[in-house]
Amino acid sequence: MPVPYPQTRKLEAFRRNIEYARKMVRAGRSLATFQSPVFDIGDFYRAAWAQAVSGIDHWFHE
């Protein structure tokens, strides 16, 4: 039986931040097939890492 998540404002903010990071990774994967010279796909992955770390940091400090 899975344990339910505690429903706190802090945890919900963390989960939103992580979901946003996952969306950036998905966007990077989707755009990688185009191999555009205009923008660097790696920026999506770097932004996702930064978002995830920021989300964890914010959660810990709350």
N, C-alpha and C positions, 0 to 999 in steps of 0.2 A: 504494500500500500504506500503510494507516494506521500511524502510530507508536504503539506501546502505551504506556499510562500507566505511569509508575514506581510500583511498589507500595510506597509508604511509609506509615507510620502518619499522618504529617502531611497528606499529600495525601488520604488516605481521610477524615480528619476534616474537611478542607475540602470535599470532595465531599458528605459528609453534611450539613454546614451549608448548602450551596447547595441541596441537594435539599429540605431543610426549608423554606427560603425559597420555593422553587417551589411547595411544597404550600400555603403560606399564600396565595400569589397565586391558586392554583386554588380555594381555599376562598373567597376574596373574590369571585372571578368567579361561583362557584356561588351564593353568598348574595346577590349583587347583584340578582338577579332578584326576590327577595322584598321589597326596599326596606323593611326593618324599621325602625321608628322607635326601637326599643329599643337598638340598637348601630350604630355608625358603621362601614360597610364599609371606609372609608379606613384604619381602624386595621389591617386585615389587610395592606394594601399598605405602610404605614409600618413595620409589624413585619417584613415581608419584606425591606425595604431595610436595616433595622437588623441583621437576621440575616445578610444577605449581606455587609455591611460588616464586621461582627464576625468572620465566617468568614474573610474576606480578611486582616483585621488579625491574627487568631490565626495564620494560615498564615505570614504574613510574619515574625512574631515567633518562630515555632518554628524 
